Amino acid sequence: MSSQPRRRRLEVEQIGDVTVVNFVDRKILDDQNIQIIGDQLFGLVENEGFRKLLLNFGNVEYLSSAALGKLITLNKKLHTAGGRLILCNIDPQILEVFEITKLDKVFNIQKEEQAALQAF
């Protein structure tokens, strides 16, 4: 049985000194994808040395609680490294989950990418 190739789950671009990450998948639900996304995000901090990450959720319709765990870990890694994490373009239904879990107090969440870039 052949394993699926680990295709990129993220599109990464540099805007000035900020690393903007767009998610390829509309639904971030299954554990395997979440693990891959987590690994790729952590790699940006640990391997690439990026310190200002902007996660743009404009493409994301569904996000599991396991994915939230990866975001919390990423936030801690960046904080420890002296970096910052900002989230933007979060679907209202997903934003509601952030609010219910009080994660809207943990993360810097901006409505639009331009506002998020200016928040660094």
Stockholm file with secondary structure:
# STOCKHOLM 1.0

chainA/1-120         MSSQPRRRRLEVEQIGDVTVVNFVDRKILDDQNIQIIGDQLFGLVENEGFRKLLLNFGNVEYLSSAALGKLITLNKKLHTAGGRLILCNIDPQILEVFEITKLDKVFNIQKEEQAALQAF
#=GR chainA/1-120 SS CCCCCCCCCEEEEEETTEEEEEESCSEECSHHHHHHHHHHHHHHHHTSCCCEEEEECTTCSEECHHHHHHHHHHHHHHHHTTCEEEEECCCHHHHHHHHHTTTTTTSEEESSHHHHHHTC
#=GC SS_cons         CCCCCCCCCEEEEEETTEEEEEESCSEECSHHHHHHHHHHHHHHHHTSCCCEEEEECTTCSEECHHHHHHHHHHHHHHHHTTCEEEEECCCHHHHHHHHHTTTTTTSEEESSHHHHHHTC
//
